[in-house]
Amino acid sequence: METYGLHQYPGRLFIVEGVDGSGKSTQIALLRQWLISEGYTVFFSEWNSSPLVKKTTSRGKKKQLLTPTTFSLIHSTDFADRTEHDIIPPLKAGAIVLADRYIYTAFARDVARNVDRTWVRELYQFAVKPTCAFYFRVPLEVSLSRILTGRSELKYYEAGMDLGLSSDIRQSFTLFQQRIVHEYEAMVDEFGLTVMDATLPIPEQQRQMRRLVLPHLEGVRRLRPPLPEQELENIARRSEILHGRNDRETL
């Protein structure tokens, strides 16, 4: 397979990354609606969504059988299946692909689980280099508050309980998230991630994303003209329900 960065496709790939509670899922959902309203063909892909390994992952989590390396291999299998079926075909067709989490999630979480940093990067070397990769930076206390407020319970692997960081699940979750943030911050320069201030109001973050995405859309074919302004306003109003989302992904 081709190695990272060598793929040449006419489509565009925009991805969002960040810790749980950073608000990135809300932003990519809003970006998706805007691109569709502008007449572009848009495909969406999210982390840990391949049916190929869904049952295996669920069984392993339930019985707490997943070691850090096993977890890494399962997620890379999930990503390889998504890349082959959900990412490369639309890129070859000249469409826009949006991904909620990409290889950088594995780089952050797996290394936070003490998996070898070089080994993980080599595992994903077949990935397509994103047109633009957004990293939503948020203070850890803010993201923790968003996740833990109103949350009935944390899941075993989500909280990093498999690492033995603490016997208290909330403390373990906090320590695990600190490790993940450290890895993300180290990747900003390594992979040229575009840093977004996730503490800004949601509309302002979205305006910034659109300004950054717009130059990359030159030459991308539209299926139809942009929607009228009134229709765009209607879409915006329907999108308001997203503004309270806490971006609560789990492992």
N, C-alpha and C positions, 0 to 999 in steps of 0.2 A: 504494500500500500504506500501511497505517497506520504511523505513526512510533513510535519507541521509547517505551514507557510508556503508550501510549494504548489498547492492547488490553485488553479486559475479558472474561476467560474464567472459567468456574467451576472449572477445574482449578488445580493448583499446579505451579510450576516451580522446582526446586531444582538449582543448578549448583555445580560445584567448579572451582577454578582454582588455578594454582601452577606453579612451574618443574618440570622433569623431576626426579624423585627426591623430590618433596615428600610422597608417600604419599597423595595425594588420590584416586587410582583405587581404592586399597584401601578408603578410607573410604566412597566412594559405593557400592561393591559391598556393603559391610556394611549401609549404610543401606537399600539396595534390598531386601536379604533381610529386614530388620526390618519394613519397610513392607508387604511381601507377607505376612509372618507375621501382621501386624495386620489383614489382610483387605482392604487397599487394592489398587486396580488401578494398576499401575506400568508405565510405558514408559521405555525407556532409549535415549539417543542419545549418540554420541561424535564427537569431532572428526575431520574428514577421512574420513568414512565413506560419503559418497554415491557410488553406482555411476555417477552422471552424469559425474563428472570423474576417476574412479579411473584409467582407462587413460591419460588425458592427463597427469595428475600423475606417474604412474609413468614415462612416456616422457620427460617433461621433466626429471625428476630423473636418470634414467639417462644422458642426454646432456648434463646440466648446462646446460640451455637457459633455465632460469627466472630472470628478473630479479626484483628485489624487488616491483615493481609487478605483474608477471605472477603471481607467487606469491600476492600479496594478492587479485587478481581471481579466481584459481582457488579459493582458500579461501572467498571470499565467495559464489561460485557453489555450492560444496559446502554452505555454511551455508544459503543460500536454499532449496535443494532439500530439505534436512533439515527446515527450518522449515515448509515447505509440506506435507510428507508425514509427518513423524515427530513434530513438536512441536505445531503448532496443532490438528490433528484430535483427539488425545487430550485436550488442554486444553479444547477445546470440549465434549467428552463428559464433562468433570468428573473426569478421571483425574489422576494424579500423573505428571509427567515429570521424569526425572533426566538431567542432561547432564554428561558428563565433558569439560570444556572448553566454553567458550561464546565470545561475541564478544570477551571480554577477552583471550583468547589472541591473537586477531588484533591487537588494540590494542597488546599488549605486543610480540609478535614482529615485526609489520610496522614499527612505529616503531623498534624496535631495528635494523631493516634500512634505516633512514633514509627510510621512506615518510612522507609528510606526515601529521601527527597528526590534523588536522581532516578531511582527505580520507578517512582510514580510518574515522573515526567516522561520517561522513555515509554511507559505503558500507553500513554496517550499521544504518541508522536504521529499517529495517523490523522489526528483531528484537523479540521479546516481552521485556518487562522481567521478570527472574526474581523469584519470590516471595522467595527468599533466595539470595544469591550468596556462597559460602564461598571465601575465599582462604587457602590453606595456606602460612603463612610459615615458612620454614626457612633457617637459615644457609647461605650459598652453599657453604661447604666441606663441609657435611653432604650436601647434595644432590649435589655433584660426586662425593663419595666413594661414595655409593650407586649412581650411574650408572656410574662408571669402574671400580669394583671388579668384577672378573670379566667385564668387557666386552671382547670380542675386538677390536672396532673401532668407531669413530664414523663416522657417515655424513656426506657432504659438506655438505648443507644443514643437517643437525642441528647440526653444529659451526660453522655460520656461515662456512664457508670461502669462500663467494661474496662475502663482504664484504672480504676481504683484510686481516683483522685480524692474522693471523699465518700464517706458512708451516707452523708446527707445529699439527697438527690438535687436539691436546688443549689447547694454549694458546688457540687460536682458540675452541674450545668454551667455555672458562672466560670469556674476554672477552665472548663473545656472551651467555652466561648472566647475566653482570653487567649488561649492558644491559637484558635482559628483567626482571630483578629490579627495577631502577630504575623501569621503566615500571609494573610491578605496584604498587609502593609508592605511586606517584603517583596511582594509580586508587582507592586505598582510600577516600579522602575524596570524590573526584569521583563515584564510583558507589555509595558506601555499602557496600562489600564487608565481609562479616563475617570478621574475621581469626581464623584458627585457629593455635594453636601446634603446628606439625608435629613438634616434638621431643618432645612428650609421648608416653607409652605409647599404643599403638593403641587399647586398650579405653577409655582415658580420653578420647581424641579422639572416639570414637564416642558415648560417653555425652553429651558436650557437644553434638555434632551433633543427637542425638535430642531433647535438651532444647530446643534452638533451633528445631527443626522442628515439634515437637509443637503449639505454639500456632497454627500455620498450618493444621493439619489439621482444625480445627473446621469442621463443615459439609460436609466431604468425604465422599461416600458410600462405604461399604464393601460389598464383595460378599459377605462372610461375617464371622462373629465372629472375634476373635483366636484364634490357635492356643493349645492348652494349654501350660502352663509346661514340661512335659517335652519337648514337641516343639520349643519354643524353645531348650531346652538342646541338643537334638540338632543343630539348625541352627547354633548357636554353635560346637559342636565341629567340624562340617563346615567352618565358616568359618575355622578356625585356619590352614588352608593358605594363606590370603590374607595372613597376618601377616608373611610373609617377602618379599612382593612389593616390588620396587624402583620400581614406577611408571615403567617405562622407555618412555615414549612417544617416538616420533620424529616429525620433520616429515613 
